[in-house]
Amino acid sequence: MKLRTLMATLAIVVLSTGVAFADGKIEVKPKEFDPGKTFLVQADWLDGIGCPTSAHIAVPNADFTGVAGTAPYSDAGCPTGDTSDRHNQGLLLVKTGPTNNFASATAELKGVKGMHLTELGYDLRKPRTFSDASGSHCGAGAPRFDVITTDHVDHFVGCASPAPTQTATGVGWIRLRWNPTTAFPPILATDTVKSITIVFDEGQDTAPDNFGLAVLDNIDVNGTLVGNHEANNDNGEDKGNGNGDHKDKKGHKGDPDNDKNDQD
């Protein structure tokens, strides 16, 4: 009887450990790499610019004291989203001026160390297709994932190169996904992640849009979506300060692993 109880206890411990690992939080922390203090780059989560999954719009001349004054609204480009996002936040990445300025808007992914990648992606504020000249910039080199594996290899996944799979299309948003094996060089199932950074370092002189700006949402790592400045997977608990402010933004320290600012 005691052995049976012991085995049951061990099973609970193993299951609990597995759940704790599966529920590990992923955060996406915006930063600017601007050693020359050019003030021509910006990265931040902002309210109201993300892809609306379960949003609502106000009905003109309605009584806003109750739900009767609103109507549901969603964009088909983001059929699913980060349920902890209370303010429809989006990740703004901007590089004003030329690409050869040694500066970039970045976002560091926290909580990914030790992972084996099966999927990367994000939603992009852009109509029709990723190759369309309108909307957010989607170049061969930006916005891109820089994935450093534990063997110290830097793997690149650019917005337009390798070509993504567009899994959803809406009015103003598209959903893009990449198989890690298509990265440059390929990320194998046996490769272990050391760090992941999103880098935006192409300016207004880069075609096809010459815009130097992109808005991302629902950053996807192995099917887990991050759509605001707080950690996701919080079971719906709103951990924000009530106004969507990004309080923990710090100057970029130029980590040689993550902040290479490669000019593609």
C-alpha positions as CSV (number, residue, x, y, z in Angstrom):
1,M,0.0,0.0,0.0
2,K,2.8,2.4,0.9
3,L,4.6,1.6,-2.4
4,R,1.4,2.4,-4.3
5,T,1.1,5.7,-2.5
6,L,4.8,6.5,-3.2
7,M,4.4,5.7,-6.9
8,A,1.3,7.9,-7.1
9,T,3.2,10.8,-5.4
10,L,6.1,10.4,-7.9
11,A,3.7,10.5,-10.8
12,I,2.1,13.7,-9.5
13,V,5.6,15.3,-9.1
14,V,6.5,14.3,-12.7
15,L,3.3,15.6,-14.2
16,S,3.5,18.8,-12.2
17,T,7.1,19.3,-13.4
18,G,6.0,18.8,-17.0
19,V,3.1,21.2,-16.7
20,A,5.5,23.8,-15.2
21,F,7.8,23.5,-18.1
22,A,5.0,23.6,-20.7
23,D,3.6,26.8,-19.1
24,G,6.9,28.6,-19.1
25,K,6.4,32.3,-20.0
26,I,7.8,33.9,-23.1
27,E,8.3,37.6,-23.2
28,V,9.2,39.9,-26.1
29,K,11.2,42.9,-24.8
30,P,11.7,45.8,-27.2
31,K,15.1,47.6,-27.3
32,E,17.0,50.1,-29.5
33,F,20.5,49.5,-30.7
34,D,21.8,53.0,-31.3
35,P,25.5,53.3,-30.2
36,G,25.9,56.6,-32.2
37,K,22.8,58.2,-30.5
38,T,21.2,58.9,-33.8
39,F,17.7,58.7,-32.4
40,L,16.5,57.3,-35.7
41,V,15.3,53.9,-34.4
42,Q,12.4,53.0,-32.2
43,A,11.0,49.7,-30.8
44,D,7.9,49.5,-28.4
45,W,4.7,47.7,-27.7
46,L,1.9,50.3,-28.2
47,D,-1.9,50.1,-27.5
48,G,-4.3,50.1,-30.4
49,I,-1.9,49.1,-33.2
50,G,-2.1,45.3,-33.0
51,C,-4.2,42.8,-34.9
52,P,-7.8,42.7,-33.4
53,T,-8.8,39.1,-32.7
54,S,-11.7,39.7,-30.3
55,A,-12.0,43.5,-30.3
56,H,-15.1,45.7,-30.5
57,I,-15.9,48.9,-32.2
58,A,-18.1,51.8,-31.0
59,V,-21.5,52.3,-32.7
60,P,-22.0,56.0,-33.7
61,N,-24.3,58.0,-31.5
62,A,-24.8,55.0,-29.2
63,D,-25.2,54.9,-25.4
64,F,-21.8,53.8,-24.2
65,T,-22.9,53.0,-20.7
66,G,-23.5,49.4,-21.7
67,V,-22.6,46.8,-24.3
68,A,-25.4,48.0,-26.5
69,G,-23.1,50.8,-27.8
70,T,-20.5,48.4,-29.2
71,A,-20.2,45.7,-31.9
72,P,-17.6,42.9,-32.2
73,Y,-14.7,43.3,-34.6
74,S,-11.9,41.0,-35.7
75,D,-9.5,40.8,-38.5
76,A,-9.2,37.5,-40.3
77,G,-5.4,37.9,-40.4
78,C,-5.3,36.9,-36.8
79,P,-7.9,34.2,-36.2
80,T,-6.2,33.5,-32.8
81,G,-4.2,35.7,-30.5
82,D,-2.6,36.3,-27.1
83,T,-5.5,36.2,-24.7
84,S,-3.6,38.3,-22.1
85,D,-3.6,41.3,-24.5
86,R,-6.2,43.7,-23.0
87,H,-5.4,46.7,-25.1
88,N,-4.8,45.4,-28.6
89,Q,-1.1,46.0,-28.5
90,G,1.3,45.7,-31.4
91,L,5.1,45.7,-31.7
92,L,6.3,48.9,-33.5
93,L,9.7,48.6,-35.1
94,V,11.1,51.7,-36.9
95,K,14.3,52.7,-38.7
96,T,14.2,56.2,-40.1
97,G,16.7,57.2,-42.7
98,P,19.3,55.0,-44.5
99,T,20.0,51.3,-43.9
100,N,23.7,51.9,-43.5
101,N,23.1,53.8,-40.2
102,F,24.6,51.5,-37.6
103,A,21.4,51.2,-35.6
104,S,18.4,49.0,-35.3
105,A,15.1,48.4,-33.6
106,T,15.1,45.1,-31.8
107,A,13.0,42.9,-29.5
108,E,14.6,40.2,-27.3
109,L,12.6,37.0,-26.7
110,K,12.8,35.9,-23.1
111,G,12.1,32.4,-21.9
112,V,13.2,30.6,-25.0
113,K,16.6,29.3,-23.9
114,G,16.9,25.6,-24.1
115,M,14.0,25.2,-26.6
116,H,14.0,23.0,-29.7
117,L,12.2,25.0,-32.4
118,T,9.3,23.6,-34.5
119,E,7.8,27.0,-35.7
120,L,8.5,30.7,-35.8
121,G,6.2,33.4,-37.0
122,Y,4.3,36.6,-36.4
123,D,1.3,38.6,-37.7
124,L,2.3,41.6,-39.9
125,R,0.2,44.8,-40.4
126,K,0.1,44.5,-44.2
127,P,-2.6,43.9,-46.8
128,R,-2.8,41.0,-49.3
129,T,0.6,39.3,-49.3
130,F,4.0,39.6,-47.7
131,S,5.5,40.7,-51.1
132,D,3.0,43.6,-51.4
133,A,4.7,47.0,-51.5
134,S,2.1,48.6,-49.3
135,G,1.9,48.3,-45.5
136,S,4.6,47.3,-43.2
137,H,8.1,46.7,-44.5
138,C,8.8,43.0,-45.3
139,G,12.3,42.7,-46.7
140,A,14.8,39.9,-47.1
141,G,16.6,41.0,-43.9
142,A,14.0,42.7,-41.8
143,P,12.1,42.2,-39.7
144,R,14.0,39.0,-39.0
145,F,14.5,36.4,-36.3
146,D,18.2,36.0,-35.3
147,V,18.4,32.6,-33.6
148,I,21.6,31.8,-31.8
149,T,21.9,28.1,-30.9
150,T,24.1,26.6,-28.2
151,D,26.8,25.7,-30.8
152,H,27.2,29.5,-31.3
153,V,25.7,29.5,-34.8
154,D,23.6,32.5,-35.8
155,H,20.5,31.5,-37.9
156,F,18.6,34.1,-39.9
157,V,14.8,34.0,-40.7
158,G,14.0,37.2,-42.7
159,C,10.5,38.4,-43.5
160,A,10.7,37.7,-47.2
161,S,13.7,35.3,-47.2
162,P,13.2,32.5,-46.7
163,A,9.8,32.9,-48.1
164,P,7.1,32.5,-45.4
165,T,3.9,30.4,-45.5
166,Q,1.0,32.9,-45.3
167,T,-1.6,31.0,-43.2
168,A,-4.2,33.8,-42.8
169,T,-5.1,37.0,-44.7
170,G,-7.4,39.8,-43.4
171,V,-8.3,43.4,-44.2
172,G,-5.0,44.8,-42.9
173,W,-3.1,41.9,-41.5
174,I,-1.4,38.7,-42.6
175,R,-0.2,35.7,-40.6
176,L,3.3,34.4,-41.5
177,R,5.0,31.2,-40.4
178,W,8.4,29.6,-41.0
179,N,9.6,26.1,-40.6
180,P,13.0,26.5,-38.8
181,T,14.7,24.1,-41.2
182,T,14.3,26.9,-43.9
183,A,16.5,29.3,-41.9
184,F,20.0,30.4,-43.0
185,P,21.6,28.1,-42.0
186,P,18.9,25.6,-41.2
187,I,17.8,25.1,-37.6
188,L,17.5,21.4,-37.0
189,A,15.2,19.6,-34.6
190,T,18.3,18.7,-32.5
191,D,19.6,22.3,-32.3
192,T,19.1,24.0,-28.9
193,V,18.2,27.6,-28.6
194,K,20.5,30.0,-26.8
195,S,18.7,33.2,-27.7
196,I,16.2,34.7,-30.2
197,T,16.1,38.4,-31.2
198,I,13.8,40.1,-33.7
199,V,15.9,42.7,-35.6
200,F,14.7,45.6,-37.8
201,D,17.6,47.3,-39.5
202,E,16.4,48.2,-43.0
203,G,15.7,51.9,-43.5
204,Q,13.7,54.0,-45.8
205,D,16.1,53.4,-48.7
206,T,15.1,49.7,-48.9
207,A,12.5,48.5,-51.4
208,P,9.9,47.5,-52.2
209,D,8.1,49.9,-49.8
210,N,10.8,52.4,-48.7
211,F,8.8,52.7,-45.5
212,G,11.4,51.8,-42.8
213,L,8.6,50.7,-40.4
214,A,6.8,47.5,-39.5
215,V,4.1,46.6,-37.0
216,L,4.1,43.0,-35.7
217,D,1.7,41.1,-33.4
218,N,1.3,37.6,-31.9
219,I,5.0,36.6,-32.0
220,D,4.9,32.8,-32.5
221,V,7.4,30.4,-30.9
222,N,6.4,26.8,-31.3
223,G,2.7,27.8,-31.4
224,T,2.8,30.0,-28.3
225,L,1.7,33.6,-29.2
226,V,3.0,36.8,-27.5
227,G,0.9,39.9,-28.3
228,N,1.8,42.4,-25.6
229,H,4.7,43.7,-23.4
230,E,3.9,41.3,-20.5
231,A,4.4,37.6,-20.5
232,N,1.7,35.6,-22.1
233,N,0.1,32.4,-20.9
234,D,-1.1,34.1,-17.7
235,N,-4.5,32.4,-17.8
236,G,-6.2,35.6,-18.6
237,E,-4.8,37.5,-15.6
238,D,-4.1,41.1,-16.5
239,K,-0.7,41.9,-15.0
240,G,-0.4,45.3,-16.7
241,N,-0.5,48.6,-14.9
242,G,-3.9,49.5,-16.4
243,N,-2.7,51.8,-19.1
244,G,-0.5,49.6,-21.3
245,D,2.7,51.5,-20.4
246,H,6.0,49.7,-21.1
247,K,7.8,50.3,-17.9
248,D,10.9,48.1,-18.3
249,K,12.3,49.5,-21.5
250,K,16.1,50.0,-21.1
251,G,19.0,51.1,-23.3
252,H,20.5,48.5,-25.6
253,K,23.7,47.1,-24.3
254,G,25.0,45.7,-27.5
255,D,25.1,42.0,-26.6
256,P,27.5,40.4,-29.2
257,D,25.3,37.3,-29.5
258,N,22.0,39.1,-30.1
259,D,22.8,42.5,-31.5
260,K,25.0,42.1,-34.5
261,N,23.0,44.5,-36.6
262,D,23.9,42.7,-39.7
263,Q,23.1,44.7,-42.8
264,D,21.6,42.4,-45.4
